[in-house]
Every structure is written in C-alpha cells, then in structure tokens.
Amino acid sequence: MIQEIIVSLIFIGALAYLGRLLYNQFQAKSACASGCNKCTAIDFNKIEAALKEKNF
C-alpha cells in the first residue's frame, strides 16, 4: 500500500514537472535582448526584413 502511494506521488510530481516545462516553453519572454536564441519568441518582422534584404 505504501509503495503505491510513493509511486503515485512520484508520477504526479513527474507530470507536474513536464506540465511546467511545457507551459514555460510556450511563454514568450518579452524582455529578451540577449540574442542567445534560447527563448521561444519568434520575431516574424525580423525574418521578413531578412528575406526582403535577400530579395526572396
């Protein structure tokens, strides 16, 4: 019985961890100016300007 409770708590903790990772993955960081490409925010205006510069 105690083993089932422990396994259930570990499973719930793992689900919470994965849920938090997924939630943070889709949150745009509005103050990201480092240029490290780690954040998930996509700047479509910058991509469009680069394509226009290359005449695509």
PyRosetta script that sets phi, psi and omega in degrees:
from pyrosetta import init, pose_from_sequence

init()
pose = pose_from_sequence("MIQEIIVSLIFIGALAYLGRLLYNQFQAKSACASGCNKCTAIDFNKIEAALKEKNF")
pose.set_psi(1, -47.9)
pose.set_omega(1, -178.3)
pose.set_phi(2, -65.8)
pose.set_psi(2, -31.7)
pose.set_omega(2, 179.0)
pose.set_phi(3, -66.9)
pose.set_psi(3, -39.0)
pose.set_omega(3, 178.5)
pose.set_phi(4, -65.4)
pose.set_psi(4, -37.3)
pose.set_omega(4, 178.2)
pose.set_phi(5, -66.4)
pose.set_psi(5, -43.7)
pose.set_omega(5, 179.8)
pose.set_phi(6, -63.7)
pose.set_psi(6, -45.3)
pose.set_omega(6, 179.0)
pose.set_phi(7, -63.4)
pose.set_psi(7, -40.3)
pose.set_omega(7, 178.3)
pose.set_phi(8, -62.8)
pose.set_psi(8, -42.4)
pose.set_omega(8, 178.7)
pose.set_phi(9, -64.8)
pose.set_psi(9, -40.5)
pose.set_omega(9, 177.8)
pose.set_phi(10, -64.7)
pose.set_psi(10, -42.2)
pose.set_omega(10, 178.9)
pose.set_phi(11, -62.9)
pose.set_psi(11, -44.7)
pose.set_omega(11, 178.6)
pose.set_phi(12, -64.3)
pose.set_psi(12, -39.6)
pose.set_omega(12, 176.8)
pose.set_phi(13, -63.3)
pose.set_psi(13, -40.1)
pose.set_omega(13, 178.0)
pose.set_phi(14, -65.4)
pose.set_psi(14, -40.8)
pose.set_omega(14, 177.2)
pose.set_phi(15, -63.8)
pose.set_psi(15, -40.3)
pose.set_omega(15, 178.2)
pose.set_phi(16, -64.5)
pose.set_psi(16, -40.3)
pose.set_omega(16, 179.0)
pose.set_phi(17, -63.8)
pose.set_psi(17, -47.0)
pose.set_omega(17, 178.9)
pose.set_phi(18, -65.0)
pose.set_psi(18, -37.9)
pose.set_omega(18, 176.9)
pose.set_phi(19, -62.9)
pose.set_psi(19, -40.5)
pose.set_omega(19, 178.1)
pose.set_phi(20, -66.4)
pose.set_psi(20, -40.6)
pose.set_omega(20, 176.9)
pose.set_phi(21, -61.1)
pose.set_psi(21, -44.4)
pose.set_omega(21, 179.6)
pose.set_phi(22, -64.4)
pose.set_psi(22, -42.8)
pose.set_omega(22, 179.1)
pose.set_phi(23, -62.0)
pose.set_psi(23, -45.5)
pose.set_omega(23, -179.6)
pose.set_phi(24, -68.2)
pose.set_psi(24, -28.0)
pose.set_omega(24, -180.0)
pose.set_phi(25, -64.2)
pose.set_psi(25, -34.8)
pose.set_omega(25, -175.9)
pose.set_phi(26, -96.8)
pose.set_psi(26, 3.2)
pose.set_omega(26, 176.9)
pose.set_phi(27, -88.7)
pose.set_psi(27, 120.2)
pose.set_omega(27, 179.3)
pose.set_phi(28, -77.3)
pose.set_psi(28, 135.5)
pose.set_omega(28, 177.4)
pose.set_phi(29, -94.8)
pose.set_psi(29, 107.0)
pose.set_omega(29, -172.2)
pose.set_phi(30, -74.4)
pose.set_psi(30, -20.6)
pose.set_omega(30, -176.3)
pose.set_phi(31, -104.7)
pose.set_psi(31, 26.7)
pose.set_omega(31, -177.5)
pose.set_phi(32, -84.6)
pose.set_psi(32, 110.4)
pose.set_omega(32, 179.5)
pose.set_phi(33, -127.1)
pose.set_psi(33, 12.1)
pose.set_omega(33, -175.6)
pose.set_phi(34, -80.9)
pose.set_psi(34, -24.7)
pose.set_omega(34, 179.7)
pose.set_phi(35, 74.4)
pose.set_psi(35, 23.6)
pose.set_omega(35, -176.5)
pose.set_phi(36, -85.6)
pose.set_psi(36, -6.0)
pose.set_omega(36, 180.0)
pose.set_phi(37, 61.8)
pose.set_psi(37, 24.1)
pose.set_omega(37, 177.5)
pose.set_phi(38, -90.2)
pose.set_psi(38, -26.2)
pose.set_omega(38, -178.2)
pose.set_phi(39, -80.9)
pose.set_psi(39, 158.2)
pose.set_omega(39, -175.1)
pose.set_phi(40, -90.1)
pose.set_psi(40, 0.5)
pose.set_omega(40, -178.7)
pose.set_phi(41, -70.8)
pose.set_psi(41, 125.6)
pose.set_omega(41, 180.0)
pose.set_phi(42, -105.1)
pose.set_psi(42, 126.6)
pose.set_omega(42, 179.4)
pose.set_phi(43, -97.2)
pose.set_psi(43, 94.9)
pose.set_omega(43, -177.3)
pose.set_phi(44, -67.2)
pose.set_psi(44, -30.3)
pose.set_omega(44, 178.0)
pose.set_phi(45, -65.0)
pose.set_psi(45, -39.6)
pose.set_omega(45, 178.7)
pose.set_phi(46, -66.9)
pose.set_psi(46, -39.9)
pose.set_omega(46, 178.1)
pose.set_phi(47, -65.5)
pose.set_psi(47, -42.9)
pose.set_omega(47, 179.9)
pose.set_phi(48, -64.6)
pose.set_psi(48, -39.9)
pose.set_omega(48, 178.8)
pose.set_phi(49, -65.4)
pose.set_psi(49, -38.8)
pose.set_omega(49, 178.6)
pose.set_phi(50, -66.7)
pose.set_psi(50, -38.4)
pose.set_omega(50, 178.0)
pose.set_phi(51, -68.3)
pose.set_psi(51, -38.2)
pose.set_omega(51, 177.8)
pose.set_phi(52, -66.8)
pose.set_psi(52, -34.8)
pose.set_omega(52, 179.2)
pose.set_phi(53, -65.1)
pose.set_psi(53, -35.0)
pose.set_omega(53, 179.6)
pose.set_phi(54, -88.6)
pose.set_psi(54, 2.4)
pose.set_omega(54, 178.4)
pose.set_phi(55, 61.8)
pose.set_psi(55, 43.4)
pose.set_omega(55, 175.6)
pose.set_phi(56, -91.8)
pose.dump_pdb("model.pdb")
